Amino acid sequence: MSHTPGARQAQKLRTRQALLDAALLLLEHQSLSGLGLREVTRAAGVAPTAFYRHFEDTAALGVALVEQTLGSLHGMIGAVLAEAGESEERLERSIAVIAGHVAAHPAHFRFLAREQHGGVAPVRAAIAAQLALFAREVADALAGEAESAGWSREDLLMLGGLHVDHMVVTASTLLDAAPGTGEEVVRTARRRLRLITLGRRHWLDGTAPG
């Protein structure tokens, strides 16, 4: 049975995940630019040659970690934004989602925080692309609301980007928060969100900035 196509595919997926998990563990103490392929395969318990059946190089592995982390968060935030109710309430619920995700996957978010401006260009580009996609998704969710009447696509994307920037800062702050201070971080994030919301309501008052 171990030689059936299904079993081989399952083993391949397990090996790929083992490489991702090993890399993430090693990246707790170093940047991706200093990570060696043999370090990763040794930690994963596989032969160095097995690495290339899953990733072209360590940069490709880093891109996969970005997609794994932000891809799952996209789905959860997207579900919140699709719910009925006031946009402010939905966006506040998204903060709770982010807080829970950071608490559950701190190593992933430390990796993102370090590599967003790190030395591996494909990973920087992957993070930027995922955040830009995130901003478009938020803009799309806000576009159909009455408060968005008269807004240009450019301004909606700016607003979506502002919310995503706020999410990124919140995640980074939660990572660095002292034990027992997470609730205060979330409370501050909600207050900042309200400030963004108030500004949105008055953006088109008089003449909007060019």
C-alpha positions as CSV (number, residue, x, y, z in Angstrom):
1,M,0.0,0.0,0.0
2,S,2.9,2.3,0.7
3,H,3.6,2.4,-3.1
4,T,0.2,3.6,-4.1
5,P,0.0,7.1,-5.7
6,G,-2.1,8.3,-2.8
7,A,0.4,7.1,-0.2
8,R,3.3,8.6,-2.2
9,Q,1.5,12.0,-2.4
10,A,0.8,11.9,1.3
11,Q,4.4,11.2,2.1
12,K,5.5,14.0,-0.3
13,L,3.2,16.5,1.6
14,R,4.6,15.3,4.9
15,T,8.1,15.8,3.8
16,R,7.3,19.3,2.4
17,Q,5.7,20.3,5.7
18,A,8.6,18.9,7.7
19,L,11.0,21.1,5.7
20,L,8.7,24.2,6.4
21,D,8.5,23.4,10.1
22,A,12.2,22.8,10.4
23,A,13.0,26.1,8.6
24,L,10.6,28.0,10.8
25,L,12.2,26.6,13.9
26,L,15.7,27.5,12.7
27,L,14.5,31.0,11.7
28,E,13.6,31.7,15.4
29,H,17.4,32.5,15.8
30,Q,18.5,33.7,12.4
31,S,17.4,35.4,9.2
32,L,16.5,33.6,6.0
33,S,19.5,35.0,4.2
34,G,21.7,33.1,6.6
35,L,19.8,29.8,6.5
36,G,21.6,26.9,4.9
37,L,19.9,24.1,2.9
38,R,21.7,21.4,4.8
39,E,20.7,22.9,8.1
40,V,17.1,22.6,7.1
41,T,17.3,19.1,5.8
42,R,19.2,17.9,8.8
43,A,16.6,19.4,11.1
44,A,13.8,17.9,9.0
45,G,15.5,14.5,9.0
46,V,15.6,14.2,5.2
47,A,18.5,13.9,2.7
48,P,19.7,17.2,1.2
49,T,18.7,15.9,-2.3
50,A,15.1,15.6,-1.1
51,F,14.9,19.4,-0.6
52,Y,15.0,20.0,-4.4
53,R,11.9,17.9,-4.9
54,H,9.9,20.5,-3.0
55,F,11.8,23.8,-3.3
56,E,14.1,25.4,-5.8
57,D,16.1,27.1,-3.1
58,T,15.7,28.5,0.4
59,A,14.1,31.7,-1.1
60,A,11.3,29.5,-2.5
61,L,10.9,27.9,0.9
62,G,10.6,31.3,2.4
63,V,7.9,32.3,-0.1
64,A,6.0,29.1,0.8
65,L,6.1,30.2,4.5
66,V,4.7,33.6,3.5
67,E,1.9,32.0,1.6
68,Q,1.2,29.5,4.4
69,T,1.0,32.3,7.0
70,L,-0.9,35.0,5.2
71,G,-2.9,32.7,3.0
72,S,-4.7,31.2,6.0
73,L,-5.2,34.7,7.6
74,H,-6.8,35.9,4.3
75,G,-9.4,33.2,4.6
76,M,-10.3,34.0,8.2
77,I,-10.4,37.8,7.7
78,G,-12.3,37.4,4.5
79,A,-15.0,35.4,6.3
80,V,-15.3,38.2,8.9
81,L,-15.6,40.9,6.3
82,A,-18.3,39.0,4.4
83,E,-20.5,38.9,7.5
84,A,-23.5,41.1,7.8
85,G,-23.3,44.2,10.1
86,E,-21.6,47.5,10.4
87,S,-18.1,47.7,8.9
88,E,-16.6,49.0,12.1
89,E,-17.9,45.9,14.0
90,R,-16.6,43.6,11.4
91,L,-13.2,45.2,11.3
92,E,-13.1,45.1,15.1
93,R,-13.8,41.4,14.9
94,S,-10.9,41.1,12.5
95,I,-8.6,42.4,15.2
96,A,-9.7,39.5,17.5
97,V,-9.0,37.1,14.6
98,I,-5.5,38.6,14.2
99,A,-4.8,38.4,17.9
100,G,-5.8,34.7,18.0
101,H,-3.8,33.9,14.9
102,V,-0.6,35.6,16.3
103,A,-1.1,33.8,19.6
104,A,-1.4,30.4,17.8
105,H,1.4,31.0,15.3
106,P,4.0,33.4,16.8
107,A,6.9,31.9,14.9
108,H,5.2,32.5,11.6
109,F,4.6,36.1,12.4
110,R,8.1,36.7,13.7
111,F,9.4,35.4,10.4
112,L,7.1,37.8,8.5
113,A,8.1,40.7,10.7
114,R,11.8,40.0,10.2
115,E,11.7,39.3,6.4
116,Q,9.3,42.0,5.3
117,H,12.3,44.3,5.0
118,G,15.0,41.5,5.0
119,G,17.6,40.6,2.5
120,V,15.8,38.0,0.4
121,A,14.2,39.8,-2.5
122,P,11.6,37.1,-3.5
123,V,10.4,36.9,0.1
124,R,10.0,40.6,0.4
125,A,8.1,40.7,-2.9
126,A,5.9,37.8,-1.7
127,I,5.0,39.6,1.5
128,A,4.3,42.8,-0.4
129,A,2.1,41.0,-2.9
130,Q,0.1,39.2,-0.2
131,L,-0.4,42.5,1.7
132,A,-1.5,44.3,-1.5
133,L,-4.0,41.4,-2.2
134,F,-5.2,41.8,1.4
135,A,-5.7,45.6,0.8
136,R,-7.7,44.9,-2.3
137,E,-9.9,42.4,-0.5
138,V,-10.6,44.9,2.3
139,A,-11.3,47.6,-0.3
140,D,-13.7,45.4,-2.1
141,A,-15.5,44.6,1.1
142,L,-15.9,48.3,2.0
143,A,-16.8,49.4,-1.6
144,G,-20.4,48.2,-1.4
145,E,-21.2,50.1,1.8
146,A,-23.3,53.3,1.9
147,E,-20.4,55.2,3.5
148,S,-18.3,54.5,0.4
149,A,-20.7,56.3,-2.0
150,G,-18.7,58.8,-4.0
151,W,-15.3,57.2,-3.2
152,S,-12.9,56.6,-6.1
153,R,-11.3,53.2,-6.5
154,E,-7.9,54.8,-5.7
155,D,-9.3,56.1,-2.3
156,L,-10.9,52.8,-1.5
157,L,-7.5,51.0,-2.1
158,M,-5.9,53.6,0.1
159,L,-8.4,52.9,2.9
160,G,-7.9,49.1,2.4
161,G,-4.1,49.6,2.7
162,L,-4.6,51.7,5.8
163,H,-6.5,48.9,7.4
164,V,-4.0,46.3,6.4
165,D,-1.1,48.5,7.7
166,H,-3.0,48.7,11.0
167,M,-3.4,44.9,11.1
168,V,0.4,44.5,10.5
169,V,1.3,46.9,13.2
170,T,-1.2,45.2,15.6
171,A,0.4,41.8,14.9
172,S,3.9,43.1,15.4
173,T,2.9,44.8,18.6
174,L,1.3,41.7,19.9
175,L,4.5,39.7,19.2
176,D,6.5,42.2,21.3
177,A,4.0,42.6,24.1
178,A,5.0,41.8,27.6
179,P,3.1,38.9,29.2
180,G,-0.4,39.9,30.3
181,T,-0.5,43.0,28.2
182,G,-2.2,41.5,25.1
183,E,-5.6,42.9,26.0
184,E,-4.2,46.4,26.2
185,V,-2.7,46.0,22.8
186,V,-6.0,44.9,21.4
187,R,-7.9,47.7,23.1
188,T,-5.5,50.3,21.6
189,A,-5.9,48.7,18.2
190,R,-9.6,49.0,18.4
191,R,-9.4,52.7,19.4
192,R,-7.1,53.4,16.5
193,L,-9.5,51.6,14.2
194,R,-12.3,53.9,15.5
195,L,-10.1,56.9,14.6
196,I,-9.7,55.5,11.0
197,T,-13.5,55.0,10.8
198,L,-14.2,58.6,11.9
199,G,-11.9,59.9,9.3
200,R,-13.5,57.8,6.7
201,R,-16.9,59.3,7.5
202,H,-15.6,62.8,6.8
203,W,-13.2,62.1,4.0
204,L,-15.5,63.6,1.3
205,D,-16.7,66.5,3.4
206,G,-16.2,69.7,1.4
207,T,-13.4,69.0,-1.1
208,A,-11.4,65.8,-0.6
209,P,-7.6,66.2,-0.9
210,G,-6.3,65.4,-4.4
